[in-house]
Amino acid sequence: MKKLSILLVADVLFACQAEVPSEIPIAIIPLPQEISQQKGNYEIPANPMVYAQGEEAKRIIQLFLEATNTEANFTEDANAADWKIMISEESANKEGYQLDINADGVTLKADSHAGLFYGVQSALQLLPVNKPAQHLPLLSISDSPAFSWRGMHLDVARHFFPIEFIKKYLDMMAMYKMNRFHWHLTEDQGWRIEIKKYPLLTEKGAWREETLIGHYTDQPHQFDGQRHGGFYTQAEVKEIVAYAAQRYITVVPEIEMPGHATAALFAYPEFATDEGPDKVATLWGVFDDIFSPEEKTFVFLEDVLNEVMDLFPGEYIHIGGDEAPKVKWEQSQYTQELMKREGLADEFELQSWFIRRVEKIINARGKKLLGWDEILEGGLSPTATVMSWRGEAGGIEAAKRGNDVVMTPGFALYFDHYQGAPQFEPTAIGGLTTLADVYKYHPLPTEINAEEQARILGAQANVWTEYIPTTDQVEYMVFPRMLALSEVVWSGADKKDYADFQDRLAHHLPLLDAKDINYRLPEPVGLGVNAVQMESSFELVLSTILPNAEIRYTLDGTLPDQNSAVYSESLEIEIPMDASLKVMAIAISLDGRQSAPAIGNYTRQAPLPAVQMEDGAMAGGLTAQFFKQNFRTVSQIEEAEPVTEYKLSVPQIPVEVTGSVFGLNIQGIFIAREAGIYEFELNSDDGSLLKMGKREVINHDGLHGPSSKNGQIVLEQGNHLIQILYFDAGGGRGLKLRVKEPNGSWRELTEKDFN
């Protein structure tokens, strides 16, 4: 893909060659599978002759016409048309399309109307923003999606958003070829869908007394004292479903059970396991309120789900199934007697029994049950589909069992996570998921074979709104990360190139402006997060993808502003030995908006001396001390008593270790084949720490899902003590270390790297 210099967007395809200067750049997101551009451009005729095969194809072509203020002459003769919009029945992928702009005119073919629609979306990105469309490039595109499930989620239960915004959200999904809208409609903090048979669900359950101010961890808790709520009538739901269908988006409703049901059980406490909650929840978090597994509860749930299924024609109904504490089931005499009667070993098997009862209700209507990966606990129906959010482990297990899977791991696809340094971002739930993190994600785990990978339907990003109270903030958290995800699920791993994506993204920012999207301005690139230097000075090269923006920077660790030094072509940075320097940079757009800051930490190190084997180093690979305790920080591991030891060839969780909640202290000798700067990438779920000798290289401590941190160190050639501390606190688990040698590329570690 070429470097790009102008933004293009719009709505149309045409004929008529004209002499115009230069080639029109192509900046389509998501990147098509195959695209070729020929020299020359075409002038858009004032009244093109259009052949559209059928009424739906005609509706789709009207999108072109409206966007370009063009009046078309429709013909029933394809041979007489400048534009040919038709069903080809030739492609293997029902969502694929073939777009050709050549000397004979423009032809868009697809095997379905969805394919025609996606061809239109690519064409919409070929015309200029905020100016009349006059020309199109000569090109040929053959395109189809890598995955069938290309999803965006929105939680409207924590904070309610009007249908006008839901439509805007759907418009942006359609523009980037996303096809599943996961609508999270019920929660502890609010019930958002009208159920005619149970009006109290919205009369009482749709409203909470007040909302938490600040973060849940801030103590003491403070509240705004303002009643918050709202719900969608069934007429409004039908309107949204129809609006989405016109954009080839399937709406997947989520009705939470058996947990996350405080609002429902406040409205109808007779279905609670105990006396029921005294109000709709005003705090965030997980609550003990849970549906009782009585027959009357299943009658209630069947009534609710039948009304829901009447409104949503799609094949999937999401029932949640996550974060359901079992304490009230444990204390319930009825529940305990039920478990004995049904031969259920524990409350996890009871939850599985509960889910299977609900699945029968859903299957009876010809639909499929979809749930978070907790529905695996206690056993899973072979027809249920799993959304893997606690990392990829649940999805891997489900695929191995033969169940369909949608990957939505928190470490890469939770758009409620911070996008940069928390002190410079709006309050978020936690975590860090950058634009690059989203882009590099691939939904097919290497731990499963090709047959099992075929069970991975695709991926989805989740937008939980505990700390996202406004539509502007939803947009800030979603854009431009959704554009990165669109390329993950449409273009596939083989087509991805982050530098090229950033080039194309630069041309989409004015489009987001034109669509009135409150996107996050990407920070400048070029700073090393935790970079090590050997020399006393180095050249710093910064850039920004913001069109015509300037970069301002500081070298004293303070936040730059419009009065800070202006970056021109490069910076020569001086660092004394054993000293550190924090560089911060922002980009300022033409309209004066400032990006988030980029932060680079640079340290000049003397090489770490190699050790002699007699200095206490062990030989024969790595030793892993195993601790069976529930740790919350890696510092606790070195103070604990190990249970046993294992021998390892590379840093990883020993294959003998099963289950969760444990710690490891891995030690050995790393062999540096040459002197220089080594960079390590430590991926873990939960906390981990890497030391070389006595130097801390990476600190990835704390409770978190699968994620990576990098660190650099200067090593002498020879042997070096290495130590990795790791703990798993439940949920998922994982530990992996990669290395980049001096002047080399990233590679996996092998047993040859350790003495």
Disulfide bonds with the S-S distance in Angstrom:
none
